[in-house]
Amino acid sequence: MAKKGKVVIDREMCKGCLLCLRACPVKVLEEDAELNSSGCHPSKAVQIDKCIACGNCYEVCPDVCIEVYEIEGAA
C-alpha cells in the first residue's frame, strides 16, 4: 500500500515556477489563482488525500519552499 503524506508550501517564498506540479506523480498540486505578495501565482496542494509522500516536489523546488511529511500510521 502507498504511503500517505502531507505537502506544505510557503506561498510567500514560492515564485510560481510550477516545477513541482510537473514532478508530482499523483497530481496533488496546482497553480493558485491568488497572487502572493511578490505578484506570483504560487503552487498549492489541492488533492491532499492523494499525496504519497514521494518528495518529488520537494526535490525539484529551487527555492526550498516545500516540505513533505509522511503521515504516521497511514499505509
PQR file of N, CA, C, O and H, with PARSE charges and radii, in Angstrom:
ATOM      1  N   MET A   1       0.836  -1.182   0.000 -0.4000 1.5000
ATOM      2  CA  MET A   1       0.000   0.000   0.000 -0.0000 2.0000
ATOM      3  C   MET A   1       0.883   1.248   0.000  0.5500 1.7000
ATOM      4  O   MET A   1       1.945   1.252   0.623 -0.5500 1.4000
ATOM      5  N   ALA A   2       0.469   2.271  -0.670 -0.4000 1.5000
ATOM      6  CA  ALA A   2       1.243   3.510  -0.781 -0.0000 2.0000
ATOM      7  C   ALA A   2       1.243   4.288   0.527  0.5500 1.7000
ATOM      8  O   ALA A   2       0.296   4.230   1.312 -0.5500 1.4000
ATOM      9  H   ALA A   2      -0.393   2.268  -1.176  0.4000 1.0000
ATOM     10  N   LYS A   3       2.339   5.021   0.738 -0.4000 1.5000
ATOM     11  CA  LYS A   3       2.440   5.884   1.908 -0.0000 2.0000
ATOM     12  C   LYS A   3       1.480   7.053   1.749  0.5500 1.7000
ATOM     13  O   LYS A   3       1.086   7.404   0.637 -0.5500 1.4000
ATOM     14  H   LYS A   3       3.108   5.068   0.101  0.4000 1.0000
ATOM     15  N   LYS A   4       1.114   7.643   2.866 -0.4000 1.5000
ATOM     16  CA  LYS A   4       0.297   8.861   2.861 -0.0000 2.0000
ATOM     17  C   LYS A   4       1.189  10.014   3.295  0.5500 1.7000
ATOM     18  O   LYS A   4       2.075   9.846   4.132 -0.5500 1.4000
ATOM     19  H   LYS A   4       1.434   7.358   3.769  0.4000 1.0000
ATOM     20  N   GLY A   5       0.949  11.175   2.724 -0.4000 1.5000
ATOM     21  CA  GLY A   5       1.779  12.316   3.051 -0.0000 2.0000
ATOM     22  C   GLY A   5       0.999  13.602   3.133  0.5500 1.7000
ATOM     23  O   GLY A   5      -0.207  13.654   2.891 -0.5500 1.4000
ATOM     24  H   GLY A   5       0.230  11.312   2.043  0.4000 1.0000
ATOM     25  N   LYS A   6       1.732  14.637   3.483 -0.4000 1.5000
ATOM     26  CA  LYS A   6       1.171  15.980   3.582 -0.0000 2.0000
ATOM     27  C   LYS A   6       2.194  16.944   3.001  0.5500 1.7000
ATOM     28  O   LYS A   6       3.373  16.896   3.352 -0.5500 1.4000
ATOM     29  H   LYS A   6       2.711  14.595   3.680  0.4000 1.0000
ATOM     30  N   VAL A   7       1.739  17.822   2.110 -0.4000 1.5000
ATOM     31  CA  VAL A   7       2.606  18.815   1.476 -0.0000 2.0000
ATOM     32  C   VAL A   7       2.287  20.179   2.067  0.5500 1.7000
ATOM     33  O   VAL A   7       1.125  20.577   2.156 -0.5500 1.4000
ATOM     34  H   VAL A   7       0.781  17.861   1.825  0.4000 1.0000
ATOM     35  N   VAL A   8       3.340  20.892   2.471 -0.4000 1.5000
ATOM     36  CA  VAL A   8       3.188  22.248   2.987 -0.0000 2.0000
ATOM     37  C   VAL A   8       4.043  23.168   2.114  0.5500 1.7000
ATOM     38  O   VAL A   8       5.248  22.960   1.974 -0.5500 1.4000
ATOM     39  H   VAL A   8       4.284  20.569   2.398  0.4000 1.0000
ATOM     40  N   ILE A   9       3.408  24.184   1.531 -0.4000 1.5000
ATOM     41  CA  ILE A   9       4.101  25.116   0.645 -0.0000 2.0000
ATOM     42  C   ILE A   9       4.073  26.507   1.259  0.5500 1.7000
ATOM     43  O   ILE A   9       3.014  27.011   1.637 -0.5500 1.4000
ATOM     44  H   ILE A   9       2.429  24.353   1.645  0.4000 1.0000
ATOM     45  N   ASP A  10       5.241  27.120   1.354 -0.4000 1.5000
ATOM     46  CA  ASP A  10       5.327  28.503   1.814 -0.0000 2.0000
ATOM     47  C   ASP A  10       4.989  29.380   0.612  0.5500 1.7000
ATOM     48  O   ASP A  10       5.849  29.642  -0.230 -0.5500 1.4000
ATOM     49  H   ASP A  10       6.101  26.711   1.048  0.4000 1.0000
ATOM     50  N   ARG A  11       3.753  29.830   0.532 -0.4000 1.5000
ATOM     51  CA  ARG A  11       3.274  30.540  -0.657 -0.0000 2.0000
ATOM     52  C   ARG A  11       3.977  31.874  -0.872  0.5500 1.7000
ATOM     53  O   ARG A  11       4.017  32.370  -1.999 -0.5500 1.4000
ATOM     54  H   ARG A  11       3.055  29.618   1.216  0.4000 1.0000
ATOM     55  N   GLU A  12       4.532  32.465   0.181 -0.4000 1.5000
ATOM     56  CA  GLU A  12       5.252  33.735   0.026 -0.0000 2.0000
ATOM     57  C   GLU A  12       6.645  33.529  -0.564  0.5500 1.7000
ATOM     58  O   GLU A  12       7.163  34.427  -1.228 -0.5500 1.4000
ATOM     59  H   GLU A  12       4.500  32.063   1.096  0.4000 1.0000
ATOM     60  N   MET A  13       7.252  32.389  -0.342 -0.4000 1.5000
ATOM     61  CA  MET A  13       8.571  32.094  -0.913 -0.0000 2.0000
ATOM     62  C   MET A  13       8.458  31.539  -2.328  0.5500 1.7000
ATOM     63  O   MET A  13       9.420  31.610  -3.094 -0.5500 1.4000
ATOM     64  H   MET A  13       6.831  31.660   0.198  0.4000 1.0000
ATOM     65  N   CYS A  14       7.308  30.993  -2.685 -0.4000 1.5000
ATOM     66  CA  CYS A  14       7.119  30.356  -3.989 -0.0000 2.0000
ATOM     67  C   CYS A  14       7.119  31.408  -5.096  0.5500 1.7000
ATOM     68  O   CYS A  14       6.412  32.413  -5.016 -0.5500 1.4000
ATOM     69  H   CYS A  14       6.527  30.935  -2.064  0.4000 1.0000
ATOM     70  N   LYS A  15       7.930  31.157  -6.138 -0.4000 1.5000
ATOM     71  CA  LYS A  15       7.995  32.102  -7.256 -0.0000 2.0000
ATOM     72  C   LYS A  15       7.138  31.667  -8.436  0.5500 1.7000
ATOM     73  O   LYS A  15       7.149  32.312  -9.485 -0.5500 1.4000
ATOM     74  H   LYS A  15       8.504  30.340  -6.203  0.4000 1.0000
ATOM     75  N   GLY A  16       6.396  30.577  -8.271 -0.4000 1.5000
ATOM     76  CA  GLY A  16       5.465  30.144  -9.304 -0.0000 2.0000
ATOM     77  C   GLY A  16       6.100  29.484 -10.510  0.5500 1.7000
ATOM     78  O   GLY A  16       5.561  29.576 -11.613 -0.5500 1.4000
ATOM     79  H   GLY A  16       6.387  30.053  -7.419  0.4000 1.0000
ATOM     80  N   CYS A  17       7.231  28.822 -10.332 -0.4000 1.5000
ATOM     81  CA  CYS A  17       7.876  28.153 -11.467 -0.0000 2.0000
ATOM     82  C   CYS A  17       7.108  26.901 -11.891  0.5500 1.7000
ATOM     83  O   CYS A  17       7.219  26.454 -13.033 -0.5500 1.4000
ATOM     84  H   CYS A  17       7.670  28.748  -9.436  0.4000 1.0000
ATOM     85  N   LEU A  18       6.335  26.341 -10.970 -0.4000 1.5000
ATOM     86  CA  LEU A  18       5.456  25.191 -11.196 -0.0000 2.0000
ATOM     87  C   LEU A  18       6.183  23.891 -11.546  0.5500 1.7000
ATOM     88  O   LEU A  18       5.579  22.968 -12.092 -0.5500 1.4000
ATOM     89  H   LEU A  18       6.245  26.703 -10.043  0.4000 1.0000
ATOM     90  N   LEU A  19       7.476  23.819 -11.233 -0.4000 1.5000
ATOM     91  CA  LEU A  19       8.214  22.569 -11.435 -0.0000 2.0000
ATOM     92  C   LEU A  19       7.620  21.445 -10.590  0.5500 1.7000
ATOM     93  O   LEU A  19       7.619  20.284 -10.998 -0.5500 1.4000
ATOM     94  H   LEU A  19       7.967  24.569 -10.790  0.4000 1.0000
ATOM     95  N   CYS A  20       7.125  21.797  -9.429 -0.4000 1.5000
ATOM     96  CA  CYS A  20       6.552  20.797  -8.527 -0.0000 2.0000
ATOM     97  C   CYS A  20       5.300  20.152  -9.124  0.5500 1.7000
ATOM     98  O   CYS A  20       5.051  18.967  -8.904 -0.5500 1.4000
ATOM     99  H   CYS A  20       7.126  22.740  -9.098  0.4000 1.0000
ATOM    100  N   LEU A  21       4.523  20.909  -9.865 -0.4000 1.5000
ATOM    101  CA  LEU A  21       3.324  20.351 -10.499 -0.0000 2.0000
ATOM    102  C   LEU A  21       3.702  19.246 -11.468  0.5500 1.7000
ATOM    103  O   LEU A  21       3.060  18.196 -11.508 -0.5500 1.4000
ATOM    104  H   LEU A  21       4.724  21.872 -10.044  0.4000 1.0000
ATOM    105  N   ARG A  22       4.745  19.487 -12.248 -0.4000 1.5000
ATOM    106  CA  ARG A  22       5.195  18.501 -13.232 -0.0000 2.0000
ATOM    107  C   ARG A  22       5.832  17.293 -12.570  0.5500 1.7000
ATOM    108  O   ARG A  22       5.793  16.193 -13.121 -0.5500 1.4000
ATOM    109  H   ARG A  22       5.266  20.340 -12.215  0.4000 1.0000
ATOM    110  N   ALA A  23       6.421  17.484 -11.387 -0.4000 1.5000
ATOM    111  CA  ALA A  23       7.123  16.399 -10.696 -0.0000 2.0000
ATOM    112  C   ALA A  23       6.194  15.484  -9.901  0.5500 1.7000
ATOM    113  O   ALA A  23       6.580  14.365  -9.563 -0.5500 1.4000
ATOM    114  H   ALA A  23       6.452  18.378 -10.939  0.4000 1.0000
ATOM    115  N   CYS A  24       4.993  15.932  -9.601 -0.4000 1.5000
ATOM    116  CA  CYS A  24       4.075  15.153  -8.765 -0.0000 2.0000
ATOM    117  C   CYS A  24       3.414  14.035  -9.581  0.5500 1.7000
ATOM    118  O   CYS A  24       2.688  14.315 -10.534 -0.5500 1.4000
ATOM    119  H   CYS A  24       4.679  16.841  -9.875  0.4000 1.0000
ATOM    120  N   PRO A  25       3.659  12.774  -9.215 -0.5600 1.5000
ATOM    121  CA  PRO A  25       3.100  11.665  -9.984  0.2800 2.0000
ATOM    122  C   PRO A  25       1.600  11.458  -9.789  0.5500 1.7000
ATOM    123  O   PRO A  25       0.960  10.790 -10.600 -0.5500 1.4000
ATOM    124  N   VAL A  26       1.033  12.022  -8.720 -0.4000 1.5000
ATOM    125  CA  VAL A  26      -0.393  11.810  -8.447 -0.0000 2.0000
ATOM    126  C   VAL A  26      -1.211  13.101  -8.526  0.5500 1.7000
ATOM    127  O   VAL A  26      -2.381  13.121  -8.143 -0.5500 1.4000
ATOM    128  H   VAL A  26       1.554  12.565  -8.061  0.4000 1.0000
ATOM    129  N   LYS A  27      -0.604  14.161  -9.017 -0.4000 1.5000
ATOM    130  CA  LYS A  27      -1.286  15.443  -9.280 -0.0000 2.0000
ATOM    131  C   LYS A  27      -1.968  16.044  -8.043  0.5500 1.7000
ATOM    132  O   LYS A  27      -3.149  16.391  -8.070 -0.5500 1.4000
ATOM    133  H   LYS A  27       0.346  14.145  -9.328  0.4000 1.0000
ATOM    134  N   VAL A  28      -1.189  16.156  -6.961 -0.4000 1.5000
ATOM    135  CA  VAL A  28      -1.670  16.749  -5.714 -0.0000 2.0000
ATOM    136  C   VAL A  28      -1.705  18.275  -5.811  0.5500 1.7000
ATOM    137  O   VAL A  28      -2.537  18.917  -5.171 -0.5500 1.4000
ATOM    138  H   VAL A  28      -0.229  15.875  -6.939  0.4000 1.0000
ATOM    139  N   LEU A  29      -0.815  18.851  -6.603 -0.4000 1.5000
ATOM    140  CA  LEU A  29      -0.620  20.294  -6.636 -0.0000 2.0000
ATOM    141  C   LEU A  29      -1.226  20.946  -7.871  0.5500 1.7000
ATOM    142  O   LEU A  29      -1.406  20.316  -8.913 -0.5500 1.4000
ATOM    143  H   LEU A  29      -0.139  18.329  -7.123  0.4000 1.0000
ATOM    144  N   GLU A  30      -1.536  22.239  -7.714 -0.4000 1.5000
ATOM    145  CA  GLU A  30      -1.954  23.044  -8.862 -0.0000 2.0000
ATOM    146  C   GLU A  30      -1.568  24.493  -8.599  0.5500 1.7000
ATOM    147  O   GLU A  30      -1.194  24.848  -7.482 -0.5500 1.4000
ATOM    148  H   GLU A  30      -1.390  22.750  -6.867  0.4000 1.0000
ATOM    149  N   GLU A  31      -1.657  25.321  -9.620 -0.4000 1.5000
ATOM    150  CA  GLU A  31      -1.335  26.732  -9.501 -0.0000 2.0000
ATOM    151  C   GLU A  31      -2.458  27.453  -8.763  0.5500 1.7000
ATOM    152  O   GLU A  31      -3.634  27.284  -9.083 -0.5500 1.4000
ATOM    153  H   GLU A  31      -1.961  25.032 -10.528  0.4000 1.0000
ATOM    154  N   ASP A  32      -2.083  28.254  -7.777 -0.4000 1.5000
ATOM    155  CA  ASP A  32      -3.058  29.032  -7.019 -0.0000 2.0000
ATOM    156  C   ASP A  32      -3.532  30.210  -7.875  0.5500 1.7000
ATOM    157  O   ASP A  32      -2.723  30.865  -8.533 -0.5500 1.4000
ATOM    158  H   ASP A  32      -1.127  28.391  -7.517  0.4000 1.0000
ATOM    159  N   ALA A  33      -4.819  30.474  -7.868 -0.4000 1.5000
ATOM    160  CA  ALA A  33      -5.377  31.583  -8.639 -0.0000 2.0000
ATOM    161  C   ALA A  33      -5.054  32.932  -8.004  0.5500 1.7000
ATOM    162  O   ALA A  33      -5.062  33.958  -8.684 -0.5500 1.4000
ATOM    163  H   ALA A  33      -5.476  29.942  -7.334  0.4000 1.0000
ATOM    164  N   GLU A  34      -4.772  32.935  -6.701 -0.4000 1.5000
ATOM    165  CA  GLU A  34      -4.458  34.174  -5.992 -0.0000 2.0000
ATOM    166  C   GLU A  34      -2.962  34.444  -6.011  0.5500 1.7000
ATOM    167  O   GLU A  34      -2.151  33.525  -5.893 -0.5500 1.4000
ATOM    168  H   GLU A  34      -4.766  32.102  -6.148  0.4000 1.0000
ATOM    169  N   LEU A  35      -2.611  35.701  -6.160 -0.4000 1.5000
ATOM    170  CA  LEU A  35      -1.211  36.112  -6.150 -0.0000 2.0000
ATOM    171  C   LEU A  35      -0.660  36.159  -4.728  0.5500 1.7000
ATOM    172  O   LEU A  35      -1.396  36.420  -3.776 -0.5500 1.4000
ATOM    173  H   LEU A  35      -3.269  36.447  -6.255  0.4000 1.0000
ATOM    174  N   ASN A  36       0.644  35.903  -4.595 -0.4000 1.5000
ATOM    175  CA  ASN A  36       1.291  36.131  -3.307 -0.0000 2.0000
ATOM    176  C   ASN A  36       1.786  37.573  -3.273  0.5500 1.7000
ATOM    177  O   ASN A  36       1.517  38.327  -4.208 -0.5500 1.4000
ATOM    178  H   ASN A  36       1.241  35.691  -5.368  0.4000 1.0000
ATOM    179  N   SER A  37       2.490  37.973  -2.240 -0.4000 1.5000
ATOM    180  CA  SER A  37       2.911  39.369  -2.102 -0.0000 2.0000
ATOM    181  C   SER A  37       3.950  39.788  -3.144  0.5500 1.7000
ATOM    182  O   SER A  37       4.177  40.981  -3.345 -0.5500 1.4000
ATOM    183  H   SER A  37       2.708  37.360  -1.481  0.4000 1.0000
ATOM    184  N   SER A  38       4.581  38.819  -3.804 -0.4000 1.5000
ATOM    185  CA  SER A  38       5.547  39.119  -4.861 -0.0000 2.0000
ATOM    186  C   SER A  38       4.893  39.237  -6.227  0.5500 1.7000
ATOM    187  O   SER A  38       5.560  39.557  -7.211 -0.5500 1.4000
ATOM    188  H   SER A  38       4.397  37.849  -3.640  0.4000 1.0000
ATOM    189  N   GLY A  39       3.594  38.982  -6.293 -0.4000 1.5000
ATOM    190  CA  GLY A  39       2.880  39.056  -7.557 -0.0000 2.0000
ATOM    191  C   GLY A  39       2.946  37.779  -8.373  0.5500 1.7000
ATOM    192  O   GLY A  39       2.687  37.793  -9.576 -0.5500 1.4000
ATOM    193  H   GLY A  39       3.052  38.722  -5.494  0.4000 1.0000
ATOM    194  N   CYS A  40       3.292  36.673  -7.725 -0.4000 1.5000
ATOM    195  CA  CYS A  40       3.384  35.366  -8.401 -0.0000 2.0000
ATOM    196  C   CYS A  40       2.192  34.500  -8.024  0.5500 1.7000
ATOM    197  O   CYS A  40       1.603  34.665  -6.956 -0.5500 1.4000
ATOM    198  H   CYS A  40       3.502  36.661  -6.747  0.4000 1.0000
ATOM    199  N   HIS A  41       1.848  33.588  -8.899 -0.4000 1.5000
ATOM    200  CA  HIS A  41       0.840  32.582  -8.599 -0.0000 2.0000
ATOM    201  C   HIS A  41       1.572  31.366  -8.034  0.5500 1.7000
ATOM    202  O   HIS A  41       2.154  30.597  -8.799 -0.5500 1.4000
ATOM    203  H   HIS A  41       2.326  33.454  -9.767  0.4000 1.0000
ATOM    204  N   PRO A  42       1.556  31.175  -6.712 -0.5600 1.5000
ATOM    205  CA  PRO A  42       2.287  30.052  -6.131  0.2800 2.0000
ATOM    206  C   PRO A  42       1.559  28.727  -6.356  0.5500 1.7000
ATOM    207  O   PRO A  42       0.402  28.694  -6.773 -0.5500 1.4000
ATOM    208  N   SER A  43       2.260  27.652  -6.073 -0.4000 1.5000
ATOM    209  CA  SER A  43       1.645  26.329  -6.099 -0.0000 2.0000
ATOM    210  C   SER A  43       0.833  26.144  -4.829  0.5500 1.7000
ATOM    211  O   SER A  43       1.094  26.784  -3.810 -0.5500 1.4000
ATOM    212  H   SER A  43       3.201  27.678  -5.734  0.4000 1.0000
ATOM    213  N   LYS A  44      -0.159  25.257  -4.905 -0.4000 1.5000
ATOM    214  CA  LYS A  44      -0.914  24.920  -3.695 -0.0000 2.0000
ATOM    215  C   LYS A  44      -1.337  23.453  -3.774  0.5500 1.7000
ATOM    216  O   LYS A  44      -1.529  22.897  -4.856 -0.5500 1.4000
ATOM    217  H   LYS A  44      -0.370  24.738  -5.733  0.4000 1.0000
ATOM    218  N   ALA A  45      -1.473  22.853  -2.613 -0.4000 1.5000
ATOM    219  CA  ALA A  45      -1.914  21.459  -2.534 -0.0000 2.0000
ATOM    220  C   ALA A  45      -3.437  21.439  -2.559  0.5500 1.7000
ATOM    221  O   ALA A  45      -4.085  22.092  -1.741 -0.5500 1.4000
ATOM    222  H   ALA A  45      -1.317  23.304  -1.734  0.4000 1.0000
ATOM    223  N   VAL A  46      -4.010  20.684  -3.507 -0.4000 1.5000
ATOM    224  CA  VAL A  46      -5.464  20.632  -3.632 -0.0000 2.0000
ATOM    225  C   VAL A  46      -6.020  19.214  -3.456  0.5500 1.7000
ATOM    226  O   VAL A  46      -7.103  19.038  -2.898 -0.5500 1.4000
ATOM    227  H   VAL A  46      -3.483  20.154  -4.172  0.4000 1.0000
ATOM    228  N   GLN A  47      -5.305  18.234  -3.917 -0.4000 1.5000
ATOM    229  CA  GLN A  47      -5.733  16.841  -3.787 -0.0000 2.0000
ATOM    230  C   GLN A  47      -4.957  16.210  -2.624  0.5500 1.7000
ATOM    231  O   GLN A  47      -4.238  15.227  -2.803 -0.5500 1.4000
ATOM    232  H   GLN A  47      -4.425  18.377  -4.371  0.4000 1.0000
ATOM    233  N   ILE A  48      -5.114  16.782  -1.455 -0.4000 1.5000
ATOM    234  CA  ILE A  48      -4.303  16.427  -0.296 -0.0000 2.0000
ATOM    235  C   ILE A  48      -4.355  14.937   0.027  0.5500 1.7000
ATOM    236  O   ILE A  48      -3.339  14.357   0.412 -0.5500 1.4000
ATOM    237  H   ILE A  48      -5.698  17.581  -1.310  0.4000 1.0000
ATOM    238  N   ASP A  49      -5.499  14.320  -0.119 -0.4000 1.5000
ATOM    239  CA  ASP A  49      -5.656  12.899   0.221 -0.0000 2.0000
ATOM    240  C   ASP A  49      -4.918  11.975  -0.740  0.5500 1.7000
ATOM    241  O   ASP A  49      -4.755  10.791  -0.444 -0.5500 1.4000
ATOM    242  H   ASP A  49      -6.324  14.791  -0.431  0.4000 1.0000
ATOM    243  N   LYS A  50      -4.469  12.485  -1.880 -0.4000 1.5000
ATOM    244  CA  LYS A  50      -3.749  11.665  -2.851 -0.0000 2.0000
ATOM    245  C   LYS A  50      -2.236  11.619  -2.602  0.5500 1.7000
ATOM    246  O   LYS A  50      -1.546  10.792  -3.198 -0.5500 1.4000
ATOM    247  H   LYS A  50      -4.601  13.446  -2.121  0.4000 1.0000
ATOM    248  N   CYS A  51      -1.713  12.484  -1.740 -0.4000 1.5000
ATOM    249  CA  CYS A  51      -0.274  12.588  -1.527 -0.0000 2.0000
ATOM    250  C   CYS A  51       0.305  11.269  -1.027  0.5500 1.7000
ATOM    251  O   CYS A  51      -0.214  10.660  -0.092 -0.5500 1.4000
ATOM    252  H   CYS A  51      -2.274  13.156  -1.256  0.4000 1.0000
ATOM    253  N   ILE A  52       1.401  10.837  -1.675 -0.4000 1.5000
ATOM    254  CA  ILE A  52       2.062   9.584  -1.300 -0.0000 2.0000
ATOM    255  C   ILE A  52       3.425   9.829  -0.658  0.5500 1.7000
ATOM    256  O   ILE A  52       4.202   8.889  -0.485 -0.5500 1.4000
ATOM    257  H   ILE A  52       1.823  11.332  -2.434  0.4000 1.0000
ATOM    258  N   ALA A  53       3.720  11.052  -0.309 -0.4000 1.5000
ATOM    259  CA  ALA A  53       4.961  11.442   0.370 -0.0000 2.0000
ATOM    260  C   ALA A  53       6.203  11.022  -0.405  0.5500 1.7000
ATOM    261  O   ALA A  53       7.199  10.613   0.193 -0.5500 1.4000
ATOM    262  H   ALA A  53       3.089  11.816  -0.449  0.4000 1.0000
ATOM    263  N   CYS A  54       6.152  11.118  -1.726 -0.4000 1.5000
ATOM    264  CA  CYS A  54       7.299  10.715  -2.543 -0.0000 2.0000
ATOM    265  C   CYS A  54       8.450  11.722  -2.444  0.5500 1.7000
ATOM    266  O   CYS A  54       9.616  11.356  -2.589 -0.5500 1.4000
ATOM    267  H   CYS A  54       5.344  11.450  -2.212  0.4000 1.0000
ATOM    268  N   GLY A  55       8.113  12.986  -2.196 -0.4000 1.5000
ATOM    269  CA  GLY A  55       9.125  14.022  -2.058 -0.0000 2.0000
ATOM    270  C   GLY A  55       9.613  14.611  -3.369  0.5500 1.7000
ATOM    271  O   GLY A  55      10.543  15.417  -3.368 -0.5500 1.4000
ATOM    272  H   GLY A  55       7.165  13.283  -2.078  0.4000 1.0000
ATOM    273  N   ASN A  56       9.013  14.231  -4.482 -0.4000 1.5000
ATOM    274  CA  ASN A  56       9.442  14.768  -5.775 -0.0000 2.0000
ATOM    275  C   ASN A  56       9.315  16.285  -5.826  0.5500 1.7000
ATOM    276  O   ASN A  56      10.207  16.964  -6.335 -0.5500 1.4000
ATOM    277  H   ASN A  56       8.258  13.576  -4.483  0.4000 1.0000
ATOM    278  N   CYS A  57       8.220  16.823  -5.305 -0.4000 1.5000
ATOM    279  CA  CYS A  57       8.009  18.274  -5.321 -0.0000 2.0000
ATOM    280  C   CYS A  57       9.090  18.978  -4.516  0.5500 1.7000
ATOM    281  O   CYS A  57       9.600  20.020  -4.929 -0.5500 1.4000
ATOM    282  H   CYS A  57       7.495  16.272  -4.892  0.4000 1.0000
ATOM    283  N   TYR A  58       9.436  18.414  -3.378 -0.4000 1.5000
ATOM    284  CA  TYR A  58      10.489  18.968  -2.525 -0.0000 2.0000
ATOM    285  C   TYR A  58      11.829  18.971  -3.255  0.5500 1.7000
ATOM    286  O   TYR A  58      12.572  19.952  -3.204 -0.5500 1.4000
ATOM    287  H   TYR A  58       9.021  17.568  -3.043  0.4000 1.0000
ATOM    288  N   GLU A  59      12.127  17.878  -3.925 -0.4000 1.5000
ATOM    289  CA  GLU A  59      13.411  17.724  -4.617 -0.0000 2.0000
ATOM    290  C   GLU A  59      13.602  18.728  -5.749  0.5500 1.7000
ATOM    291  O   GLU A  59      14.712  19.223  -5.945 -0.5500 1.4000
ATOM    292  H   GLU A  59      11.524  17.081  -3.966  0.4000 1.0000
ATOM    293  N   VAL A  60      12.551  19.037  -6.493 -0.4000 1.5000
ATOM    294  CA  VAL A  60      12.701  19.927  -7.651 -0.0000 2.0000
ATOM    295  C   VAL A  60      12.533  21.404  -7.319  0.5500 1.7000
ATOM    296  O   VAL A  60      12.834  22.251  -8.160 -0.5500 1.4000
ATOM    297  H   VAL A  60      11.649  18.635  -6.334  0.4000 1.0000
ATOM    298  N   CYS A  61      12.070  21.736  -6.137 -0.4000 1.5000
ATOM    299  CA  CYS A  61      11.815  23.139  -5.789 -0.0000 2.0000
ATOM    300  C   CYS A  61      13.126  23.911  -5.639  0.5500 1.7000
ATOM    301  O   CYS A  61      13.903  23.641  -4.723 -0.5500 1.4000
ATOM    302  H   CYS A  61      11.826  21.048  -5.453  0.4000 1.0000
ATOM    303  N   PRO A  62      13.375  24.878  -6.540 -0.5600 1.5000
ATOM    304  CA  PRO A  62      14.628  25.632  -6.474  0.2800 2.0000
ATOM    305  C   PRO A  62      14.684  26.615  -5.303  0.5500 1.7000
ATOM    306  O   PRO A  62      15.764  27.078  -4.937 -0.5500 1.4000
ATOM    307  N   ASP A  63      13.554  26.928  -4.727 -0.4000 1.5000
ATOM    308  CA  ASP A  63      13.511  27.899  -3.636 -0.0000 2.0000
ATOM    309  C   ASP A  63      13.308  27.274  -2.264  0.5500 1.7000
ATOM    310  O   ASP A  63      13.171  27.992  -1.274 -0.5500 1.4000
ATOM    311  H   ASP A  63      12.677  26.551  -5.025  0.4000 1.0000
ATOM    312  N   VAL A  64      13.285  25.974  -2.191 -0.4000 1.5000
ATOM    313  CA  VAL A  64      13.140  25.228  -0.938 -0.0000 2.0000
ATOM    314  C   VAL A  64      11.958  25.749  -0.130  0.5500 1.7000
ATOM    315  O   VAL A  64      12.080  26.014   1.066 -0.5500 1.4000
ATOM    316  H   VAL A  64      13.396  25.390  -2.995  0.4000 1.0000
ATOM    317  N   CYS A  65      10.825  25.890  -0.785 -0.4000 1.5000
ATOM    318  CA  CYS A  65       9.636  26.395  -0.090 -0.0000 2.0000
ATOM    319  C   CYS A  65       8.587  25.303   0.106  0.5500 1.7000
ATOM    320  O   CYS A  65       7.448  25.592   0.472 -0.5500 1.4000
ATOM    321  H   CYS A  65      10.726  25.674  -1.757  0.4000 1.0000
ATOM    322  N   ILE A  66       8.972  24.043  -0.138 -0.4000 1.5000
ATOM    323  CA  ILE A  66       8.047  22.921   0.018 -0.0000 2.0000
ATOM    324  C   ILE A  66       8.586  21.959   1.070  0.5500 1.7000
ATOM    325  O   ILE A  66       9.769  21.620   1.080 -0.5500 1.4000
ATOM    326  H   ILE A  66       9.897  23.808  -0.436  0.4000 1.0000
ATOM    327  N   GLU A  67       7.699  21.532   1.946 -0.4000 1.5000
ATOM    328  CA  GLU A  67       8.021  20.490   2.924 -0.0000 2.0000
ATOM    329  C   GLU A  67       7.041  19.354   2.719  0.5500 1.7000
ATOM    330  O   GLU A  67       5.858  19.584   2.469 -0.5500 1.4000
ATOM    331  H   GLU A  67       6.737  21.806   1.938  0.4000 1.0000
ATOM    332  N   VAL A  68       7.533  18.119   2.825 -0.4000 1.5000
ATOM    333  CA  VAL A  68       6.694  16.941   2.670 -0.0000 2.0000
ATOM    334  C   VAL A  68       6.836  16.108   3.939  0.5500 1.7000
ATOM    335  O   VAL A  68       7.941  15.811   4.393 -0.5500 1.4000
ATOM    336  H   VAL A  68       8.494  17.932   3.028  0.4000 1.0000
ATOM    337  N   TYR A  69       5.699  15.744   4.489 -0.4000 1.5000
ATOM    338  CA  TYR A  69       5.664  14.938   5.699 -0.0000 2.0000
ATOM    339  C   TYR A  69       4.985  13.616   5.430  0.5500 1.7000
ATOM    340  O   TYR A  69       3.953  13.569   4.761 -0.5500 1.4000
ATOM    341  H   TYR A  69       4.801  15.985   4.120  0.4000 1.0000
ATOM    342  N   GLU A  70       5.555  12.541   5.945 -0.4000 1.5000
ATOM    343  CA  GLU A  70       4.886  11.252   5.880 -0.0000 2.0000
ATOM    344  C   GLU A  70       3.975  11.153   7.087  0.5500 1.7000
ATOM    345  O   GLU A  70       4.401  11.405   8.214 -0.5500 1.4000
ATOM    346  H   GLU A  70       6.394  12.579   6.488  0.4000 1.0000
ATOM    347  N   ILE A  71       2.727  10.790   6.858 -0.4000 1.5000
ATOM    348  CA  ILE A  71       1.755  10.696   7.942 -0.0000 2.0000
ATOM    349  C   ILE A  71       1.927   9.356   8.644  0.5500 1.7000
ATOM    350  O   ILE A  71       1.812   8.297   8.028 -0.5500 1.4000
ATOM    351  H   ILE A  71       2.380  10.586   5.943  0.4000 1.0000
ATOM    352  N   GLU A  72       2.202   9.419   9.928 -0.4000 1.5000
ATOM    353  CA  GLU A  72       2.410   8.211  10.736 -0.0000 2.0000
ATOM    354  C   GLU A  72       1.141   7.388  10.817  0.5500 1.7000
ATOM    355  O   GLU A  72       0.040   7.928  10.921 -0.5500 1.4000
ATOM    356  H   GLU A  72       2.296  10.279  10.429  0.4000 1.0000
ATOM    357  N   GLY A  73       1.303   6.091  10.769 -0.4000 1.5000
ATOM    358  CA  GLY A  73       0.170   5.183  10.913 -0.0000 2.0000
ATOM    359  C   GLY A  73      -0.626   4.972   9.635  0.5500 1.7000
ATOM    360  O   GLY A  73      -1.508   4.115   9.592 -0.5500 1.4000
ATOM    361  H   GLY A  73       2.197   5.652  10.684  0.4000 1.0000
ATOM    362  N   ALA A  74      -0.329   5.736   8.599 -0.4000 1.5000
ATOM    363  CA  ALA A  74      -1.019   5.547   7.318 -0.0000 2.0000
ATOM    364  C   ALA A  74      -0.198   4.594   6.465  0.5500 1.7000
ATOM    365  O   ALA A  74       1.028   4.681   6.409 -0.5500 1.4000
ATOM    366  H   ALA A  74       0.388   6.432   8.634  0.4000 1.0000
ATOM    367  N   ALA A  75      -0.872   3.718   5.829 -0.4000 1.5000
ATOM    368  CA  ALA A  75      -0.154   2.776   4.946 -0.0000 2.0000
ATOM    369  C   ALA A  75      -0.956   2.511   3.710  0.5500 1.7000
ATOM    370  O   ALA A  75      -0.524   1.748   2.846 -0.5500 1.4000
ATOM    371  H   ALA A  75      -1.869   3.647   5.875  0.4000 1.0000
TER
END
